[in-house]
Amino acid sequence: MTQYVHQPEFMTGDEFSIPTFSLLNPEGELYSGAIEPALERDHARRIYQAMLATRILDERMMAAQRQGRLSFYMQCTGEEAAVVGATAALNDADMIMAQYREQGALMYRGFSIDEFMNQLFGNELDYGKGRQMPIHYGSRKLHYMTISSPLATQIPQATGYAYGQKLAGNGHCTLTFFGEGAASEGDFHAALNMASVHQVPVIFFCRNNGYAISTPAVEQFAADGIAPRAFGYHMHVIRVDGNDVLAVYEATRLARKIAVEQNQPVLIEAMSYRLAAHSSSDDPSGYRSKDEEEVWRAKDPLLRLQKWLLKKQWWSEEEETSQQETLRREVLETMKRAEKRSSPPLESLISDVYADITPSLQRQFDQLKRHIRRYPEAYPRGAQSLDLDVGTETDTQGEA
């Protein structure tokens, strides 16, 4: 029933604020009154191991990029709890549509270090056949949609995919990750509106890490973060401590229940912090202070979960040391193998586009081959894939 008032009363949204759901404090202890999620020992260990493996992968690959062995890299450092915790609360058959900082989700689902490396180096075993820049992972078998560079495109795509899941009726949902900067794109609003109107099982998971590259949150929006926007779309919403993996897990578990059982979308805003640079081409010292970073390092999600596991005797210092050494060795050895593998064959450039290669596309490809034959020194890998004796090959036809 419509409620009428007889004096003009403007509202700004300051009349209420959305609380942040948190269970574990930085010392790995439950807050007073907090109820521990029903996590079994093996599940909790799997979550922590995925977070640890993600942290070590990021450290080693950023070092590799600095050494000139890799062209580009982006780290998940500081946000592992948000990514892995959310993934752990899903069914492994649920679809994940990520942005570009969610390698922890793949790590949790079993993506091997070898698979990571093949994509990063774009070699012949890369599922994307070398067509994407590094960190643009994808895995059909793990229900992880291949990442796209354009910001926020995955958000409306998640709504559409979830609509298909609703029609299929198999009890699955889609979770899409994005940052608070991506929430400033029009795609975000279109996606939430469509999801709410059509009532689809999708979870919108916003990693609010405080910065859209160098732009702080206070310069992105005047309202209380991203969470209040859900009210405009008549949508369930929860704000969670993104550095508390237990809280993230429980919030996502309950959000999935709403999405799957009621076919209703849910917005989760995880409050976290990007401890590393935005990417390997960014220098955060130009827009934030070391003191600010240290405040958040004290809330490190890995240390928080590790302390909780140690207190429960589900993890040990000896295991920590052994696991770190094993992971660092595996990452280094796997990287050395991956960077020596051949590039995808040149013919793969025009595959997967049409069922049959069109005459126009074939002509373009033939022109490319002639160009490579003419300048083999500029395209050594391309020349090798043509299976030519490039030292004697001459261009008798010229270039179109």
C-alpha positions, 0 to 999 in steps of 0.5 A, spaced: 500 500 500 502 506 498 504 511 504 502 518 503 505 524 506 503 531 506 509 535 507 515 535 502 520 530 505 527 529 501 531 523 502 538 522 501 540 515 503 543 518 510 538 515 514 541 508 514 547 505 513 549 498 511 553 494 516 559 489 514 558 482 516 565 479 519 566 473 523 574 473 524 578 478 527 585 479 525 588 475 530 584 469 527 579 469 533 571 469 532 568 475 534 563 475 540 557 473 538 559 470 531 557 463 529 563 459 526 560 456 519 560 449 518 566 448 515 570 441 515 577 440 516 579 438 509 574 444 506 578 449 510 585 446 508 583 446 501 581 454 501 587 456 505 592 452 500 588 455 494 589 462 497 597 460 499 598 458 492 595 464 489 599 468 493 606 465 491 604 464 484 603 472 484 609 473 487 613 469 482 610 471 476 611 478 478 618 477 479 618 474 472 615 480 469 620 484 472 626 480 469 623 481 462 620 473 461 613 475 461 610 481 458 604 483 463 601 481 470 596 482 475 596 480 482 590 478 487 595 479 493 590 482 499 584 479 496 585 472 496 579 471 501 574 474 497 575 470 491 577 464 494 572 464 499 566 466 495 568 460 490 568 455 495 561 457 497 559 455 490 557 448 487 563 446 482 558 446 476 556 453 478 559 458 472 564 464 474 565 470 470 571 474 472 574 480 471 582 479 471 584 478 479 580 472 480 586 467 479 584 464 486 578 461 483 581 457 478 586 455 483 581 453 488 577 449 482 584 445 480 587 449 475 594 446 475 600 451 475 602 448 468 595 451 465 596 457 468 603 458 465 601 456 458 596 461 458 601 466 461 606 465 456 601 463 450 604 457 448 602 451 444 598 448 450 594 455 451 587 454 451 586 460 448 592 459 443 596 465 444 590 470 442 590 473 449 594 477 453 597 474 460 592 473 466 586 472 461 585 465 463 579 461 461 577 453 463 570 450 460 571 444 464 572 448 471 566 453 469 570 459 468 568 463 463 574 466 459 576 473 461 575 479 457 579 485 457 574 491 456 571 493 463 565 490 466 562 486 460 562 480 464 557 483 468 551 483 463 553 476 460 553 473 467 545 475 467 544 472 461 547 466 462 544 465 469 537 466 465 539 460 461 540 457 467 533 458 470 530 456 464 534 449 464 532 448 471 538 444 473 539 448 480 546 452 478 547 459 478 552 464 476 557 468 480 560 474 477 566 478 480 568 485 479 571 491 482 568 497 485 571 501 479 567 497 474 561 498 478 561 505 475 560 502 468 553 502 465 554 495 464 553 494 471 546 498 472 544 494 465 545 487 468 542 489 475 536 491 472 535 485 467 537 480 473 532 483 478 526 484 472 527 477 470 529 474 477 535 470 475 540 466 479 546 470 479 550 473 484 554 480 483 560 480 487 563 486 488 571 487 490 571 494 493 579 494 494 578 502 495 582 504 488 580 503 481 587 503 478 589 510 481 582 513 483 580 512 490 573 510 492 571 517 495 572 520 488 568 515 484 562 515 488 558 519 493 554 514 496 556 509 501 559 504 497 556 499 492 551 495 496 546 501 497 545 500 489 541 494 490 535 497 493 534 501 487 533 494 483 529 491 489 535 486 490 538 482 496 544 485 498 550 484 504 556 487 505 562 483 508 569 483 510 573 481 504 579 479 508 575 475 512 574 468 508 569 465 513 565 471 513 565 471 505 564 464 505 558 464 509 555 470 505 556 467 499 553 460 501 547 464 503 547 468 497 547 462 493 541 459 497 537 465 495 539 465 488 538 458 486 532 456 491 528 463 489 531 465 482 533 471 485 539 475 484 544 478 490 549 483 490 555 482 495 560 488 496 566 485 499 570 490 503 578 489 502 584 492 499 589 491 493 596 490 497 599 490 490 600 495 484 594 495 480 598 491 475 605 490 473 605 497 469 602 501 475 606 504 481 601 505 487 606 510 491 604 515 486 597 515 489 597 512 496 602 512 502 606 506 505 602 508 512 595 506 509 598 500 506 601 497 512 594 498 516 591 493 511 597 489 511 595 488 519 589 485 516 592 480 511 587 475 509 592 469 509 595 470 516 588 471 519 585 464 516 592 461 518 592 463 525 585 460 525 587 454 522 593 453 527 588 455 533 584 449 531 590 444 530 588 444 522 594 446 520 602 447 523 608 451 522 611 445 519 606 444 513 606 452 512 614 451 511 613 445 507 608 448 502 611 454 501 617 451 499 614 446 494 609 451 491 615 456 490 619 450 487 613 448 482 612 455 480 619 456 478 620 449 474 613 449 471 615 456 468 621 454 465 618 448 461 612 453 459 616 458 456 620 453 452 614 450 449 613 452 442 608 458 440 601 455 437 601 454 429 600 460 425 594 456 422 591 457 428 590 464 427 584 463 422 581 457 426 575 457 430 572 463 427 568 460 421 566 453 420 569 453 413 575 458 412 572 464 407 576 466 401 577 473 404 580 470 410 584 465 406 587 471 402 589 475 408 592 469 411 596 467 405 599 475 405 601 474 412 605 468 410 608 471 404 610 477 409 613 472 414 617 469 408 620 475 406 622 478 413 623 471 417 628 475 422 622 479 424 618 473 426 622 468 428 617 463 431 612 465 425 617 463 420 618 456 424 611 454 424 611 455 417 616 449 417 620 453 412 628 453 410 627 461 412 634 462 410 633 460 402 626 462 402 624 468 397 618 472 396 617 471 388 610 474 388 611 480 392 606 483 397 599 485 396 
